[in-house]
Amino acid sequence: MPAAPPQDSTIAVVGDGFGSLLVHATARYVGFGPEQIRIYGTSNTAIGAYQRLAYNLGQTVLRSESESHFLPADWPTFAQLDAWSHRSVRPLLRSIRRRYNPGVPEILTEATVVQKALGWDEARVPVRIGWLQREQQPLPHFVLYDEQANLVGRAKHVMLALGHGPLSFPPVLARARDDPGLADRIVQAYEAKRYHRHGRYVVIGAGIASVNEWANALDAGAKVISLLRSPEPDEQDLNTPRCFFEALGIDAYQGLPLEQRIAFLGRILKGTAPQRRSWREKVERGIAEARFEQVIGEIEEVGPGPAGLRLRIASRHGPDPGWLDVTGVVAGTGFVKSTLTLPLVRRLVEHYKLAVEDGRVVLETNCGVPGLDLAESRLAMMGLLANSVVPHGDTIAGLKYVARRFVADCARSERLRLPSLPVRLAMQLSLAGQTARALRRLQPAEQLS
């Protein structure tokens, strides 16, 4: 059962997704008691938001690799858990070649095991935080209020794990969605949708979400027009270069001036897709069947048409493609990157005059919020909010990196005594064993290649 407000705690996490689970699991692992941690959010499971988006996208495997999982310590890796659960060396061989990708059902199963075993829901206060106030007396701490300005808790250390902002649409499509006659034919890749077998669909972008939608539409028997603003994106297994999934790469990135970090993010956080056999074969088959084509350009006009929509496409890289009659449009354009679209962040920026650069709150290299973050009372951000410090901050690996650093800082501030190695090992092995038994009941996911 969730906890009833108001609640006082040593650590508070604002948000109820993957980030909250990783902070909670890490804090329990290093010795914080269950009464010292509170999660603020309305979802009764840490996997809810991701599960909905993955289902809408038709995603079956993660781009993450074997080390990206929810156990407090890295070992055993997910490939090792998979290998043990199904008595097969294949996951290990794929992991060695960096070709192992955890399946969505498997990773969500592990997350469910961890949240249940460590009491994540019992630590949750089922409210949405609308405001937090820095107080200095009698000791530095934060006071938390819900969206109706009711006091719901106090905490010495706070992590903002608010997730993504709203879905992003090109302006011309955002305006077209205001027309009731067109709205249901224009969707985002992360929204629920259904392809008609004989339909013809434009899929915007060539990142991981768009590539998934190419495959989904082709599997349904539809025709696909891949619409790109510019030529093909870089082929890249992960959503940032592999070096940034290691501490040395993150340290080098954090050593850059903020302006260079923001410019670099603009280059690497563009559409990238892994070059994997299963998707390539579907596209090649679609081309051979005259059901897949690629167009370079941007939509400039949208209106009703005989097939559902009529689009005018203009290109900066050659002749204009002109008018297209299609059944619908799917925008693989991700989420609005400006953190000011999140009400709590916007209020903090306005009240505390926080510095903002290119829509991102300027953070310290430990993801702390300048002016509010103290060594003895931390306020930090994680996920997409922190990718100016950790470029892969919204991946499981990035969330785990930030969670560990934050919890370690909290433990030092509280002079927390680390549990003995046998105690920590027992927790890790117990969680690993429960996960392995749960995975044994699942069919192994088909890999990307």
N, C-alpha and C positions, 0 to 999 in steps of 0.2 A: 504493500500500500504506500502511496506517496505521502510525504510529510506535509503537515498542515502549517500554513504561515501564521505568525511570523517565525522565522528561524534564525538563530545565530550560528555561525560556523567559522572555521578557520579559512577554508577555501570555498568560494562560490564560483560556479560556472554558469554564465548567462547563455543559454542555448541548450538544445536537447538532441543534437545530432552526433555524428561520429566523433567530433572534437571533444564533446562532453564525456563520452565513454572512455576515450584515451586518457584524458586528465584524471578521471575517476579511477581507472584501473592502475595508472601509474602511481597515484597518491596512495592507494591501498597497498601497493607493492612495497613502497618505501616506508610504510609504517603509520600513515595517518589512519585514525579510526573512522568507522562509518559515520559517527556523529559529527565529525569534523569537516565533512564534505557535503555540500548541497548543490543540486542541479536545478536550475530554474527554466522550466519549459512546459508546454502543454501536451506534448506527445508522450504516450506511455511506452514508447520504445525508441531507442537511439537509432534504429535503422529505418524508421518510417519515411523520412523525407527522401533518402537515397533510394529506398526500395520503390517508391512511387515513380521517381525519375527514371530509374533503370527499366522498370516495366514499360513505361511510355516509350522509351527509346528502343525497346526490344533488345537490350544489352544482356549478353549471357556470360561474358568474361570481362575482367578488369584489365586495363593496361598496366596496372601495378604488377610488381614481380613478387618473388617468394617472400621477401623480407617485410612486405607491407601487410601487416595483419594486426589483430587487436590484443594479443597476449602482451602482458606488461614487458617481458624481456623478448629479445629477438629470437632466441632459440627455444624450441624448434621452429624453423622457418615453415612457411605454409606448404612448401613442396615436401618437406620432411613429414609434416602431419598427413598430407595427402598420400604419400608413399606408404606410411605406416597403416593408415586407415584401410587402404585398398590392396595392401600387400603387393605393391608394384614398384619397380625402380624407375619407371618412365618419368614420373614427376621430377626425380632427382637428376636424371639425364637432361631433361629439358631445362632445368634450373641452371645447370652447369653451363649450358649454351645460351643462357639468358633468353630462353624461349618458353618459359613457364608463366602462365597467367592464371591466377585464381579465378574460379568460376563465381559468378554473382551469388548463386544459392549457397555455395560453400562459405564464402566470406561473410555472408549475412548469418549463416548458421553459427559460425564462430563468434560473431558479435553478440548474438542472442545468448549463447552459452556464457560468455564473459559477463554480460550485464546482469544475467540472472544469478550467477554464482557469487558475484561481488556486491550485489544489492544496489544496483544502479537505480532502479525504480523507487526503492525505499528511501534513497537520498534525494529524490526529485520533489521539488515544490511546484505544484501544477499551476503556475501563473506565468504570464508573459511580462518581462521586465520593461517598464517604460522609462525609468530614470534611475541613475545611481549618483549619490552625493558623496564627495570626499569630506571626511571629518577628521580632525586632528586630536580631539580630546575624548576620553582620557588618554587613548593611544590612537595612532593613525589607523583608520578603518574606512569602510564604505557602508552607506545605508542604501538599501535597495527598495524601490517602489514599483508597484505594478502600473498598468496603463491607466488605471483610475486613481492614481496617486495614493494608493493605500500602502502603508508600510508592510513589507513582506519579509524583510530580513536584514541582517548585518553580517559583514564578513571582513576579515582582515586582508585577504588576497582575493582578487577577482580576475577571472579569465572571460573575455568576450569571445564566444564561439558562435557567432550569429549566422554562419552559413552564407549562401549566395544571396544576392539581391534579386530583383525581378527579372523575368525573361526579357531578352533583348530582341527587338524587331527593327529592320531597316525602316526609316521614317515613312516611306511610301506605303509599306505594308501595315504599319501601325495605324495610319489614317484609314486605310481600306478596311481594317477590322472594325472600325466604328460604323460601317455600313452593314446593317443586319442581313442584307442580301448577299454579302460577300464573306462575312466573318467566319462562317463555318468551313470555308474552303481555304483558309489561311491559318496555318498552325505552326507552332514551334516544335522542333524535334523532341523536346522534353515534355510536350503535351500529349494527351491521349489522342489517338487517330486510328483510322482504318482505311486501307487502300482498296480501291475497286479493281477487280481483276483486269478490266479493259480500260482503266483510266490512264491518263498521261499527267505526270507530276513533275514540277520543277522543285529541285532540292538545292537550296542555296548553301554554298560553302563546301569545303573539302576536309574539315576536321573530323575528329572521331565520331561526333554525333551525326554529321552528314553522311559519312561512309556507312554507318549503321543503317541510315534510312535508305540509301541506295539498295543495300541488301534486302531490307524489309519489303520495299516496293517491288523489287525484282522477284523475290520469293512469292509475292502475292499475284504475280503475273502481269503487273502494270508496266508501263513505259516510264523511263526516267530521263529527265534532262538535268544534268548537273550544271548549275550556274555558278561561275567563278568570276570574281572581279578582276583577277589577274591569273597568270599561269599557275600550274600545279603547286601546292604547298610542299614544303620539305617533307621527306619521308623520315619518320622518327618514331621509334618504338614507344617512347615515353613523352609526356606532354612538355617536358623541358629536357635539355641535354642531360645525359646520364651522370655527368660529373656533379650536378647539383643535388643528387640524391646521396652525396657523401659529405662528411663534415668539412673536408678540405675545400671542396667546391663552394659550399655555403659560406665558409669563412672568407674566401677570395671575393665572392659576390658582395658580402657585407662590407668589405674594405673599400668598395667603390663609393664615390660621392653619390648622394641621392639622385642628382640629375642623371648621372650615368646609369644608375640602377633602373630608373623609370624608363629611360630610352632603351635599355637592354630588354626590359620586360616587353616593350612594344614590339621588339623584333622576334622574341622567342615564343610569346603567348599568342601566336597566330595559328591558323589552322594547320595542324600537323596530323598525319595519320600513319600508323604502322603499315609497312608494306608486307602484308601477310597473305598466304596462299588462298585461304578460304574466300576472302573478299575479292581478291584479284580474279579468281576463277568465276565467281558470280558475275562480275562486271564483264569479263571477256565473253562469257556465254550470252549476256545481255546484248553486247555489241554485235555478236554473230547473229542474234535473232532480231536485230534492228529494234531493240527495246532500250538501248542506253546510248545517249550522246552527251557531249559536253559543249557548253556554250560559254564564251568569255563576254561578260558584260554585267550590267546592273539593271534592275527593274526601275523604270521611270514613270510608268502609268499602269494602273490596275482598273479593270472594269468588268462588267458581266460579259460572258461570251457563250457561244453555242455549246461548248463542252463544260462550262461552268465559269471560267475566268478567261479574260483576254488581257495579255501583258504586252507592254512595249518595252523592248530591251535595247539599251544603248551601250556601246563599248568604246573604251579608250585605247583598245589594243587592236584595232582593225575595223572593218565595216560593221555597221550596226546590224545585229540580227533581226531587228524589226519586231513585228507583232507575232505573238504565239498564242494559240488556243490550247488551254490546259484544263485539267480537272481540278487541280489544286496546287498550292505552294506550301512547301515545308522549309522553314528557316532554321538552319543549323547554326544560328548566330549566338548561341550561348546565353550568358547572363550580363546584365548591365554591370559594368566594372566599377562604376563610381560607388564608393561606400556611403556617399551622402544619400543614397536611396533607402538606406536603413534608418528608420526613425530615431532609434536610440543613439546611433552614431552621429546623426545630424544634430540632435539636441546637445550632445556632448561637445561637438565642434563649436556650436554657437555659444554655449554657456561658458565654456572654459577657453575659448579662443584658440583651439588647437590648430596647428599648421596643417594645411592640405596641399598636396601636390598632385596634379593630374587626377583628381577625384579620389586620391588615397590619403588617409591620415598619415602624416610623417611619424614613423616609429623609431625607437631606439633599436640597436642591433640585437637586443634581447626580446624584441617585440613589445617592449613597454611603451606606454603612452606618456610622452614627455610632459612634465609638469604635474602629473597625477601618479606616476609610478615611482614608488620608493622601495629601497632595498628591504625595509621592514614591513612594507604593505604594498604588494605588487598590484598593478593594473596592466594587463597585457591583452593582446589580440592574437587570434589564430585564424587559420583558413585563408580565404581570399583576402580578408582584411589585412593579412600580414605578408602578402607576396612581394611587397617592396623590400622585405628583409629576407624572406625564405621563398625563392621563386616558384617552388612546387608546393607552396603552403596549403593548397586546397586538395592535395592528394593524401592518402592514408599515411605515406611515409613522411610527408611534410607536417601533417598534424601530430604525428608521434614525436617528431623532432622538437616541435614547439612545446608540446605537453611535457616532455621530459625535462626540458630546460626550465620551464615555469615551475614544475613541481619540485625540482632540485633547489631552486631559489627559495621556494616556500619552506622547504625542509631546513635549509640553512638558517633562515630567519627565525624559525621556531625552535632551533637547536634540537631537531628531531633525531633520535637515535635510530639508525638504520637497523631493521631486523636482521638477525643472524642469517648467514648463508643457508643453513638447512631450512629455516622458516621460509625464506624467499623461494628456495628451490622447491619446497613442498607445494607452495601456492602455484608456481609455474607448471609443475608436473601435473597437479590436480586439474588445472584449467586445460592443459594440453590433452590429458586423458579424456576429459569430458568432451572436448572438441572432436577428438579422433573417433570416439564412439558415435557421436552425432553425424560426422561425415560419412561413416560407414553405411548409413542408411540412404545416402544420396548417390545418384548416378554421376560418375565423373564428368565434368563439363568438357565439351569439345573445345580443343585449343585453337588459337588463331592460325597456327600454321603447323 
